Amino acid sequence: MNILHRLVVAVQTRGNLGKSLAINGLCDWLKKNQIEWCGFDLDADHQSLARVFPGAVSLVELGEEPEGDLIRILKHCVQSPITVIDPRAHMSQVILRTWEMLRFPESFAEAGGRITVLLFVADDLEVMTDIDQTVTRLGDSVDYVVVKNRARAPRTRMHDGSELELSLARNQLAAQEAALGRGISYVEAIANRDLKFDPMVRLIIEDWIKTLFRRLDRLSGKFLTTALAGKIAPVDTRPLMSAPVIRGAKINRNNL
């Protein structure tokens, strides 16, 4: 199948599973690879995606009939090669209901589109039941990427850094954003030397983003169109968990 358009969206009932963290990292990766994309932030309370990428992301405040708002967004998916939607928590049923009303996965496929659904696992029966119901409803009409976020689900492994370290880094990032009155992407947190980060925190973010980008390179076929995915060449083709990870092995110590 030649995919001309790709829609990426998290479909999950439970919040606080690392959804915005993963989606912001994905958009950093798209920007780093100079890939044309557009985004829609449906979380008016937090605005985490719109704050960080104001030029590429539209903030949409959902009205009393959110299905109508979502339908208007879906119409844009055939106008851009990559569309990323960051919904607020507990919006999964609205998304699934709207897709079913429109037969959207099928009609999008007829226009050369393919949906990637992000699923966030946790050691929680409610979360896993929600995922089971989502997969049952959508079947093979979409692609799935399962995100294992150790900071939110301690028994899973998403990145090499400990959840304590990542929480520290995110706290400092939030403080910098509050001081500047704008969002800061993870890539800018590494590259902008005017930002007053503790050197170790900067290295933690750099280590995490490099690991994330390597994983996204490996999964580019799930996030990009066919033509764009063909241009992404993973540097390391070994299995991601083929050997024990040594903390600090990927850190660029020149940043100290």
Helices and strands as residue ranges (DSSP letters): E 5-10, H 19-32, E 38-41, H 48-52, E 57-59, H 66-74, G 75-78, E 82-86, H 92-102, H 104-110, E 113-120, H 125-138, G 139-141, E 143-147, H 163-180, H 186-191, H 199-218, H 220-223, H 226-229, G 253-255
